[in-house]
């Protein structure tokens, strides 16, 4: 889950918890609203953590060089190192 659906769940939960005053037998809309708000907050946090972890892998530097010793076809060597 990314940040967008988390915000949507948070907003829907807030509407149910604070703005809706209807009563249904056996259904407490305020509690459902709080549950959706909690799921939205968790979704936002999870989305941010996953995005940060995905971007961490992009921060590596890649160096390419072609090795040609004259006896074999040229080949490409790839060297990767982490950049902080």
C-alpha positions as CSV (number, residue, x, y, z in Angstrom):
1,X,0.0,0.0,0.0
2,X,1.4,3.4,-0.9
3,X,0.6,6.7,0.7
4,X,-2.6,7.6,-1.3
5,X,-4.8,4.7,-0.1
6,X,-3.7,5.3,3.4
7,X,-4.8,9.0,3.2
8,X,-8.1,7.8,1.8
9,X,-8.7,5.4,4.6
10,X,-7.7,8.0,7.1
11,X,-10.2,10.5,5.6
12,X,-13.0,8.0,5.4
13,X,-12.4,6.9,9.0
14,X,-12.5,10.5,10.2
15,X,-15.8,11.1,8.4
16,X,-17.4,8.0,9.9
17,X,-16.0,8.6,13.4
18,X,-16.8,12.4,13.7
19,X,-19.4,13.4,11.1
20,X,-21.8,10.5,10.8
21,X,-24.4,10.2,13.5
22,X,-26.7,7.5,12.1
23,X,-27.5,4.4,14.1
24,X,-27.7,0.9,12.7
25,X,-28.6,-2.1,14.8
26,X,-25.4,-4.0,15.6
27,X,-23.1,-1.6,13.8
28,X,-21.1,1.1,15.6
29,X,-19.9,3.6,12.9
30,X,-17.7,5.4,15.3
31,X,-15.7,2.3,16.1
32,X,-15.5,1.4,12.4
33,X,-14.2,5.0,11.7
34,X,-11.5,4.6,14.4
35,X,-10.5,1.3,12.9
36,X,-10.2,2.8,9.4
37,X,-8.3,5.7,10.7
38,X,-5.8,3.3,12.4
39,X,-5.5,1.3,9.1
40,X,-4.9,4.6,7.2
41,X,-2.1,5.7,9.6
42,X,-0.5,2.3,9.3
43,X,-0.8,2.4,5.5
44,X,0.8,5.8,5.4
45,X,3.7,4.7,7.6
46,X,4.2,1.4,5.7
47,X,4.1,3.3,2.3
48,X,6.8,5.7,3.5
49,X,9.0,3.0,4.8
50,X,8.7,0.9,1.6
51,X,9.4,4.0,-0.5
52,X,12.5,4.9,1.5
53,X,13.8,1.3,1.3
54,X,13.2,1.2,-2.5
55,X,15.0,4.6,-2.9
56,X,18.0,3.3,-0.9
57,X,18.8,0.8,-3.6
58,X,18.9,3.5,-6.2
59,X,21.6,5.4,-4.4
60,X,24.3,3.0,-5.5
61,X,26.8,4.2,-8.2
62,X,27.5,2.0,-11.2
63,X,30.8,2.2,-13.1
64,X,31.1,0.5,-16.5
65,X,34.3,-0.2,-18.5
66,X,35.0,-2.2,-21.6
67,X,37.9,-4.6,-21.4
68,X,39.7,-5.4,-24.6
69,X,43.0,-7.4,-24.4
70,X,43.1,-8.0,-28.2
71,X,42.7,-11.8,-28.0
72,X,39.0,-12.2,-27.1
73,X,35.9,-10.1,-28.0
74,X,35.6,-7.0,-25.8
75,X,33.5,-7.5,-22.7
76,X,31.9,-5.1,-20.3
77,X,32.7,-5.2,-16.6
78,X,30.2,-3.6,-14.1
79,X,31.4,-2.5,-10.7
80,X,28.8,-1.3,-8.1
81,X,29.5,0.5,-4.9
82,X,27.3,2.1,-2.3
83,X,27.1,5.9,-2.1
84,X,26.2,7.4,1.2
